[in-house]
Amino acid sequence: MKALKNTCKISAFLSFALLAGCGNISSSITTNGSLQAKQQQQTQDSVQTIPLHDMGGSTDEAMTEYFVEETVDSTPQSPVQLPAQNDDDTEAKTPGLGETPQKNPAPQPQQPAPAEDDTKPATPSVTLPKPTNDDIAEAGKTKPTVYYFPVFNEDKNGCDKDEVKTLHGVSGEKIINVCPTTLLSCGIQGSCAIIQKGVRRSFNISDRVSGQDRYFEMTNKECPFGYGVRSSCLDPFFTVAADLDVYKPGDVIFIPSIVGLKLPDGTVHNGYFIVRDQGRGINGKGRFDFYSGFLNWKDTKNPFRKVKFEDVKTSVTYWKVIGDKAEAVRKSRAYPKIPMPPLKQSN
């Protein structure tokens, strides 16, 4: 934190560093003292292992140090002053990858009709008020990346038989032979669908053994967009992957600049996301990877493009939300499942 131009008194009873009445202040992250302990709630459940998936694109840029803000509040009673909601600064994005575990069977993704690319606001399906000071435990800047659920039609875009690679099951057995690019992308994104001989099959990473990704086939409709950690369903446009040494599954993140963003089904975003996943390369405080379902980050219909989440220069404000507000968000998204019917989108 830069030195203040004039001497400032710091209220000792505040758990946050609240600075007031002194010239211009350059800030860093505000964190609730009681929440600074790392939340390593990554249970080692015998039923499931949590796989890791990589981040696509320019990972070096996406993982550079993120900006954080320390807030300035003139009212000592407020634990945190909400950061400014102007997120025009830019600085990070590359295709990301979330991470999907568990050995539970999952459903085959659905393929709704494409939605028109319209920027007109619509009525959100679930309206939730923005967080207040009392709802916020952490505030800062995040460099967003995006990951998705790829679908590979190898009937149309196949490869030579001598090039195919094996996609392995939980015990290392062969499940299916696929093209090298298909296998690579499935590992990067954590889940994928493959079309061969007119049949579509969906797979999700279950574990990684000696550098080899192990998959299970998704055969039910409970989680049509894939699985995250602890058997939670991935919820397109409302899921983030995070470092589970810092955040725990179910934590709620609010992005002010996302409020009002139109989604493929015509509703608008309320700004809230839930940590349901983790990823290789998604490390540290304030580092989030945003899940866009079947829509690639390059797809013009992907709503995250409208806020430049695919741009490596993008940086946006985030708030970690706690308490009753966070519980209301989890309930609104049916966490750890997803709302039914699921959000419509094209693939």
Backbone hydrogen bonds, N-H to C=O, Kabsch-Sander energy under -0.5 kcal/mol:
donor,donor_aa,acceptor,acceptor_aa,energy
2,K,26,S,-0.5
11,S,9,K,-0.6
11,S,18,L,-0.5
14,L,11,S,-1.0
18,L,16,F,-1.4
19,L,17,A,-0.6
19,L,71,T,-0.8
27,S,25,I,-0.5
30,T,69,E,-0.9
30,T,139,A,-1.5
31,T,29,I,-0.5
32,N,137,A,-3.1
35,L,32,N,-2.6
36,Q,33,G,-1.3
40,Q,38,K,-1.3
41,Q,39,Q,-1.3
43,T,41,Q,-1.5
45,D,43,T,-1.5
48,Q,45,D,-1.5
54,D,187,G,-0.6
59,T,57,G,-1.9
62,A,58,S,-1.8
63,M,59,T,-1.6
64,T,61,E,-1.2
73,D,19,L,-0.5
78,S,75,T,-1.6
87,D,85,Q,-0.7
92,A,311,D,-0.6
96,G,146,V,-5.0
102,Q,49,T,-1.2
103,K,47,V,-0.6
106,A,217,E,-0.5
118,D,116,E,-1.6
128,L,126,V,-0.6
135,D,132,T,-1.3
136,I,132,T,-0.5
136,I,133,N,-1.3
137,A,320,K,-2.7
138,E,320,K,-0.9
139,A,30,T,-1.9
140,G,318,Y,-2.1
141,K,67,F,-1.8
142,T,316,V,-3.1
143,K,286,G,-0.5
145,T,288,F,-1.0
146,V,94,T,-1.1
147,Y,290,F,-2.3
149,F,293,G,-4.1
152,F,193,A,-2.9
153,N,151,V,-0.6
154,E,152,F,-1.1
154,E,195,I,-1.8
155,D,195,I,-0.6
156,K,153,N,-0.8
157,N,153,N,-2.5
163,E,160,D,-2.0
164,V,160,D,-0.6
164,V,161,K,-0.7
165,K,178,V,-3.5
167,L,176,I,-3.0
168,H,166,T,-0.6
168,H,213,D,-0.5
169,G,173,E,-3.5
170,V,215,Y,-0.5
172,G,169,G,-1.8
175,I,167,L,-2.7
176,I,167,L,-1.2
178,V,165,K,-3.1
183,L,179,C,-2.2
184,L,180,P,-2.3
185,S,181,T,-2.2
186,C,182,T,-2.5
187,G,183,L,-1.8
188,I,184,L,-2.0
189,Q,185,S,-2.7
190,G,186,C,-1.8
192,C,203,F,-2.2
193,A,150,P,-2.2
194,I,201,R,-3.1
195,I,152,F,-3.4
196,Q,194,I,-0.6
196,Q,199,V,-2.2
199,V,196,Q,-2.0
201,R,194,I,-2.4
201,R,199,V,-0.5
202,S,218,M,-0.5
203,F,192,C,-3.2
204,N,216,F,-2.2
205,I,190,G,-2.7
206,S,214,R,-3.7
207,D,214,R,-1.5
209,V,212,Q,-2.8
210,S,208,R,-0.5
212,Q,209,V,-2.0
213,D,211,G,-0.5
214,R,207,D,-3.3
215,Y,168,H,-2.7
216,F,204,N,-2.3
218,M,202,S,-2.7
219,T,217,E,-0.7
220,N,106,A,-0.9
226,G,223,C,-1.8
228,G,232,S,-3.7
229,V,276,R,-2.2
231,S,228,G,-0.7
232,S,229,V,-1.8
233,C,336,P,-3.0
234,L,226,G,-2.8
237,F,291,Y,-2.9
238,F,235,D,-2.2
239,T,235,D,-0.6
240,V,274,I,-2.1
241,A,289,D,-2.7
242,A,277,D,-2.2
244,L,242,A,-0.7
246,V,243,D,-1.7
247,Y,243,D,-2.9
250,G,275,V,-3.0
251,D,248,K,-2.3
252,V,321,V,-0.8
253,I,273,F,-2.5
254,F,319,W,-3.3
255,I,271,G,-2.8
258,I,255,I,-1.8
259,V,255,I,-0.6
259,V,256,P,-1.0
260,G,269,H,-2.9
261,L,258,I,-2.5
263,L,267,T,-3.3
266,G,263,L,-2.4
269,H,261,L,-2.8
273,F,253,I,-2.7
274,I,238,F,-2.5
275,V,251,D,-2.7
276,R,240,V,-1.7
276,R,274,I,-0.7
277,D,240,V,-1.2
278,Q,99,E,-0.7
280,R,53,H,-4.2
282,I,279,G,-1.9
283,N,281,G,-1.1
287,R,284,G,-1.2
288,F,286,G,-0.6
289,D,241,A,-2.0
290,F,145,T,-3.4
291,Y,239,T,-2.2
292,S,147,Y,-2.4
295,L,292,S,-1.9
296,N,294,F,-0.7
299,D,296,N,-1.6
302,N,299,D,-1.8
305,R,302,N,-1.9
306,K,303,P,-1.1
307,V,303,P,-0.5
307,V,304,F,-0.5
308,K,305,R,-1.6
309,F,304,F,-2.7
311,D,308,K,-1.4
314,T,90,T,-0.7
314,T,91,E,-0.7
314,T,311,D,-1.7
315,S,89,D,-1.4
316,V,142,T,-2.5
318,Y,140,G,-2.6
319,W,254,F,-2.2
320,K,138,E,-2.7
321,V,252,V,-2.6
321,V,319,W,-0.6
322,I,135,D,-2.9
325,K,322,I,-0.6
326,A,322,I,-0.8
327,E,323,G,-2.0
328,A,324,D,-2.3
329,V,325,K,-1.8
330,R,326,A,-2.4
331,K,327,E,-2.3
332,S,328,A,-2.1
333,R,329,V,-1.5
334,A,331,K,-1.4
335,Y,330,R,-2.3
337,K,334,A,-2.0
